[in-house]
């Protein structure tokens, strides 16, 4: 027997809050679809994916809410750990890769991935409910909305996909059509997708969501309140010099290498990851300075071989340093 598809109960929160504002009989719906409402709050539980979205579909129909799966599909549905992982990513590419790696922590048997074709990128998603199963369309609407919300963390709140592949057995409502505006909507069967210009992969998070310091610390930037953020601030001034080793950084922080490593692991990162974020952010700032050669930036960030620097930069931004610099000029 295959495992039961499960989803984190936090995904129910925006739907329940919306229904309660309408005065809908939420308790009755929970009882009908056997969703937990006992000693362990549903938001802290893993619940049946089919029951969750059957509830969403039925309650939306009962209350006359079009595209209910889409309506409540925002990044606030994600668990705090996943939200923090996405918001601390230095580029959209890194955020989407983290979302793909952590997808199963939100819904078992679900999958997301990135595809690049020419100047376009596609953020693809597939769930555990086949089309035709109760709740499947609402689940697909939710995943589409969440995918768009993640990209908007970097591209801005008004960003609209170039093209959206939608797995649904019914027509989309006016709310979703208005939200997607002139973006093309394509019917899909096996998986959904959100298409956007590949150049967006290099975008940093929007400042109001980032909550972390830039690699060059401005005088009015307050000290970070988290370990990874404070470590980035601490390491930034060493760019262009020999970067401290893990042992040296731990000594200056008044702790041991092992304790520092363990604390970083608990924050879903590592010393190497923090160093690389510092190097990448510095590289982005210097690429804004047109007179600075890419070779100089590669050398300052510790890469003797320019090809190694290009591979490093592309792993964060999805584009080469030269493509990134050209993209700064706009179309």
C-alpha positions as CSV (number, residue, x, y, z in Angstrom):
1,X,0.0,0.0,0.0
2,X,1.3,3.5,-0.9
3,X,1.7,6.1,1.9
4,X,-1.3,8.3,2.6
5,X,-0.7,11.8,1.1
6,X,-0.4,14.2,3.9
7,X,-0.2,18.0,4.1
8,X,0.8,20.4,6.9
9,X,-2.2,21.8,8.7
10,X,-0.9,25.3,8.4
11,X,-2.2,25.2,4.8
12,X,-5.8,25.2,6.3
13,X,-5.3,28.4,8.3
14,X,-6.1,31.1,5.7
15,X,-9.1,29.1,4.5
16,X,-10.5,28.7,8.0
17,X,-9.9,32.3,8.8
18,X,-11.7,33.4,5.6
19,X,-14.6,31.1,6.3
20,X,-14.9,32.3,9.9
21,X,-15.1,35.9,8.8
22,X,-18.0,34.8,6.6
23,X,-19.7,33.1,9.5
24,X,-19.5,29.8,7.7
25,X,-20.1,26.5,9.7
26,X,-16.5,25.6,9.9
27,X,-16.9,23.1,12.8
28,X,-19.5,21.1,10.8
29,X,-17.1,21.0,7.8
30,X,-14.3,19.7,10.0
31,X,-16.5,17.0,11.4
32,X,-17.7,15.9,7.9
33,X,-14.2,15.6,6.5
34,X,-12.7,14.2,9.7
35,X,-10.2,17.0,10.1
36,X,-8.5,17.2,13.5
37,X,-10.0,19.8,15.9
38,X,-9.1,18.1,19.2
39,X,-6.2,18.5,21.6
40,X,-3.6,18.9,18.9
41,X,-4.6,22.0,16.9
42,X,-5.0,21.3,13.1
43,X,-2.3,23.8,12.3
44,X,0.3,21.8,14.1
45,X,-0.8,18.4,12.6
46,X,-0.2,16.5,9.4
47,X,-3.6,15.9,7.9
48,X,-4.9,14.0,4.9
49,X,-4.3,16.0,1.7
50,X,-7.5,14.7,0.2
51,X,-9.6,15.6,3.3
52,X,-8.0,19.0,3.5
53,X,-8.8,20.0,-0.1
54,X,-12.2,18.2,-0.2
55,X,-13.1,20.5,2.7
56,X,-11.8,23.6,0.9
57,X,-13.7,22.6,-2.3
58,X,-17.0,21.9,-0.5
59,X,-16.9,24.9,1.7
60,X,-16.1,27.2,-1.2
61,X,-19.0,25.8,-3.2
62,X,-21.3,26.1,-0.2
63,X,-20.4,29.7,0.5
64,X,-20.4,30.7,-3.2
65,X,-16.7,31.6,-3.2
66,X,-15.1,31.3,-6.7
67,X,-11.6,29.9,-6.9
68,X,-11.4,29.3,-3.2
69,X,-8.1,27.4,-3.6
70,X,-6.6,30.5,-5.2
71,X,-8.2,33.1,-3.0
72,X,-6.3,32.0,0.1
73,X,-3.1,30.9,-1.7
74,X,-0.4,33.2,-0.3
75,X,3.0,32.6,1.2
76,X,1.5,32.9,4.7
77,X,0.2,29.3,4.2
78,X,3.8,28.0,4.5
79,X,5.3,26.9,7.7
80,X,7.4,29.5,9.5
81,X,10.6,27.5,8.9
82,X,9.9,27.4,5.1
83,X,9.0,31.1,5.0
84,X,12.2,32.0,6.7
85,X,14.2,29.7,4.4
86,X,12.7,31.4,1.3
87,X,12.9,35.0,2.6
88,X,16.6,34.6,3.6
89,X,17.6,33.3,0.1
90,X,19.9,35.8,-1.7
91,X,18.2,35.4,-5.1
92,X,14.9,34.1,-6.5
93,X,16.8,31.1,-8.0
94,X,18.0,30.1,-4.5
95,X,14.5,30.5,-3.1
96,X,12.9,28.4,-5.7
97,X,15.6,25.7,-5.3
98,X,15.0,25.8,-1.5
99,X,11.2,25.5,-2.1
100,X,11.8,22.5,-4.3
101,X,14.1,20.8,-1.7
102,X,11.7,21.5,1.1
103,X,8.4,20.8,-0.8
104,X,7.8,17.5,0.9
105,X,8.0,19.1,4.3
106,X,4.7,20.8,3.4
107,X,2.9,18.1,1.4
108,X,4.1,14.5,1.0
109,X,4.4,13.2,-2.6
110,X,4.3,16.8,-3.9
111,X,7.1,18.1,-6.1
112,X,8.3,21.4,-7.5
113,X,11.2,22.0,-10.0
114,X,12.7,24.7,-12.2
115,X,13.2,24.5,-16.0
116,X,15.0,27.0,-18.2
117,X,14.3,27.3,-21.9
118,X,15.9,30.2,-23.8
119,X,15.1,33.4,-22.1
120,X,12.3,31.9,-20.1
121,X,12.2,30.0,-16.8
122,X,9.3,27.7,-15.6
123,X,8.6,27.0,-11.9
124,X,6.7,23.7,-12.2
125,X,4.6,21.9,-9.6
126,X,2.8,18.6,-9.2
127,X,0.7,17.4,-6.3
128,X,-0.5,14.0,-5.0
129,X,-4.2,14.3,-6.0
130,X,-5.0,13.3,-9.6
131,X,-7.4,15.5,-11.6
132,X,-11.0,14.3,-11.0
133,X,-10.4,13.4,-7.4
134,X,-12.3,15.6,-4.9
135,X,-10.3,18.7,-4.0
136,X,-7.7,18.2,-6.7
137,X,-8.5,21.5,-8.6
138,X,-8.4,23.5,-5.3
139,X,-5.1,22.0,-4.4
140,X,-3.7,22.9,-7.9
141,X,-5.1,26.4,-7.6
142,X,-3.4,26.7,-4.2
143,X,0.0,25.5,-5.5
144,X,-0.2,28.0,-8.4
145,X,-1.0,30.8,-6.1
146,X,1.8,29.9,-3.7
147,X,4.3,29.7,-6.6
148,X,3.3,33.2,-7.7
149,X,3.5,34.5,-4.2
150,X,7.1,33.2,-3.8
151,X,8.2,34.9,-7.0
152,X,6.5,38.1,-5.8
153,X,8.7,38.1,-2.8
154,X,11.5,39.0,-5.2
155,X,9.7,40.6,-8.3
156,X,7.2,42.7,-6.3
157,X,3.5,42.4,-5.3
158,X,2.1,43.4,-8.7
159,X,4.2,40.9,-10.7
160,X,2.2,38.7,-13.1
161,X,3.4,35.5,-14.9
162,X,4.0,35.6,-18.6
163,X,2.1,32.2,-18.8
164,X,0.4,30.0,-16.2
165,X,-0.2,26.3,-16.7
166,X,-3.3,25.4,-14.7
167,X,-4.3,21.8,-13.8
168,X,-8.1,22.2,-13.2
169,X,-11.3,20.5,-14.3
170,X,-13.3,23.7,-14.4
171,X,-13.0,27.3,-15.7
172,X,-11.2,29.8,-13.5
173,X,-13.3,32.6,-11.9
174,X,-13.2,36.3,-12.2
175,X,-10.9,36.8,-9.2
176,X,-8.1,34.7,-10.7
177,X,-8.5,36.2,-14.2
178,X,-8.3,39.7,-12.7
179,X,-5.2,38.8,-10.7
180,X,-3.4,37.3,-13.8
181,X,-4.5,40.2,-16.0
182,X,-2.9,39.8,-19.4
183,X,-0.9,36.7,-18.6
184,X,-1.7,33.7,-20.7
185,X,-3.5,30.8,-19.0
186,X,-2.9,27.3,-20.5
187,X,-4.9,24.1,-19.6
188,X,-2.5,21.5,-18.2
189,X,-3.0,17.8,-17.2
190,X,0.1,16.3,-15.6
191,X,1.6,19.3,-13.8
192,X,1.2,23.1,-13.5
193,X,3.8,25.8,-14.1
194,X,4.5,29.5,-13.8
195,X,6.5,31.0,-16.7
196,X,8.7,34.2,-16.2
197,X,11.7,35.8,-17.8
198,X,14.9,33.9,-16.8
199,X,16.6,37.2,-15.8
200,X,14.3,37.4,-12.8
201,X,16.2,34.4,-11.2
202,X,19.0,36.9,-10.3
203,X,16.6,39.2,-8.3
204,X,17.4,39.7,-4.6
205,X,14.5,39.6,-2.1
206,X,12.5,42.8,-1.7
207,X,13.9,44.8,1.2
208,X,10.7,44.8,3.3
209,X,10.8,41.0,3.3
210,X,14.5,40.3,3.4
211,X,15.2,41.2,7.0
212,X,18.9,40.7,6.5
213,X,21.8,43.1,6.0
214,X,23.4,43.9,2.7
215,X,27.0,42.8,2.2
216,X,28.2,46.4,2.6
217,X,26.7,47.4,6.0
218,X,25.2,50.8,6.0
219,X,25.7,52.9,9.1
220,X,21.9,52.9,9.7
221,X,21.6,49.2,9.4
222,X,20.9,47.7,12.8
223,X,22.7,44.5,13.9
224,X,20.9,41.4,12.8
225,X,19.0,39.5,15.4
226,X,19.6,36.0,14.0
227,X,22.8,34.0,13.9
228,X,23.2,33.7,10.2
229,X,22.4,37.4,9.6
230,X,24.9,38.5,12.2
231,X,27.5,36.2,10.8
232,X,27.0,37.7,7.4
233,X,27.4,41.2,8.8
234,X,30.5,40.1,10.7
235,X,32.2,38.5,7.6
236,X,31.3,41.3,5.1
237,X,34.2,43.6,5.9
238,X,36.7,40.8,5.1
239,X,35.8,40.7,1.4
240,X,38.9,41.4,-0.6
241,X,41.1,40.0,2.2
242,X,41.6,36.5,3.6
243,X,38.2,35.4,4.9
244,X,38.2,34.0,8.5
245,X,38.1,30.3,8.8
246,X,35.3,28.6,10.7
247,X,37.7,28.2,13.7
248,X,38.7,31.9,13.6
249,X,35.1,33.1,13.3
250,X,34.1,30.9,16.3
251,X,37.0,32.2,18.4
252,X,36.0,35.8,17.7
253,X,32.4,34.9,18.5
254,X,33.5,33.4,21.8
255,X,32.4,29.9,21.0
256,X,33.8,26.6,19.6
257,X,33.8,25.6,15.9
258,X,31.5,22.7,16.8
259,X,29.0,24.9,18.6
260,X,28.9,27.4,15.8
261,X,28.4,24.6,13.2
262,X,25.6,23.1,15.2
263,X,23.8,26.4,15.6
264,X,24.0,27.1,11.9
265,X,22.6,23.7,11.1
266,X,19.7,24.4,13.3
267,X,19.2,27.6,11.2
268,X,19.2,25.5,8.0
269,X,22.5,26.8,6.8
270,X,26.3,26.3,7.2
271,X,29.4,28.4,7.5
272,X,30.2,27.8,3.8
273,X,26.7,28.9,2.8
274,X,27.0,32.1,4.8
275,X,30.4,32.8,3.2
276,X,29.0,32.2,-0.2
277,X,26.1,34.6,0.4
278,X,28.5,37.3,1.5
279,X,30.6,36.8,-1.7
280,X,27.5,36.8,-3.9
281,X,26.0,39.9,-2.5
282,X,29.4,41.7,-2.8
283,X,29.7,40.5,-6.4
284,X,26.2,41.9,-7.2
285,X,27.1,45.3,-5.8
286,X,30.3,45.5,-7.7
287,X,28.6,44.4,-11.0
288,X,26.5,47.6,-10.6
289,X,29.7,49.6,-11.0
290,X,30.2,49.5,-14.8
291,X,33.9,50.5,-14.6
292,X,34.8,47.5,-12.5
293,X,36.0,44.5,-14.5
294,X,34.5,41.1,-13.8
295,X,38.0,39.7,-13.4
296,X,38.6,42.2,-10.5
297,X,35.3,41.1,-8.9
298,X,36.2,37.4,-9.2
299,X,39.6,38.1,-7.6
300,X,38.1,40.1,-4.7
301,X,35.6,37.3,-3.9
302,X,38.4,34.7,-3.8
303,X,38.2,33.1,-7.3
304,X,41.5,33.0,-9.1
305,X,39.9,31.2,-12.1
306,X,37.2,33.4,-13.8
307,X,35.3,30.2,-15.0
308,X,34.9,29.1,-11.4
309,X,33.5,32.5,-10.5
310,X,31.1,32.3,-13.3
311,X,29.8,28.9,-12.2
312,X,29.6,30.2,-8.6
313,X,27.6,33.2,-9.7
314,X,25.3,31.3,-12.0
315,X,24.5,28.8,-9.1
316,X,23.0,31.8,-7.2
317,X,21.5,33.9,-10.0
318,X,20.8,31.5,-12.9
319,X,22.7,33.8,-15.2
320,X,26.4,34.6,-15.7
321,X,28.0,37.8,-14.2
322,X,28.0,39.3,-17.7
323,X,24.3,38.5,-18.3
324,X,23.5,39.9,-14.9
325,X,25.3,43.2,-15.7
326,X,23.5,43.5,-19.1
327,X,20.2,42.8,-17.3
328,X,20.7,45.8,-15.0
329,X,20.3,48.1,-18.0
330,X,16.8,46.7,-18.7
331,X,15.4,45.6,-22.0
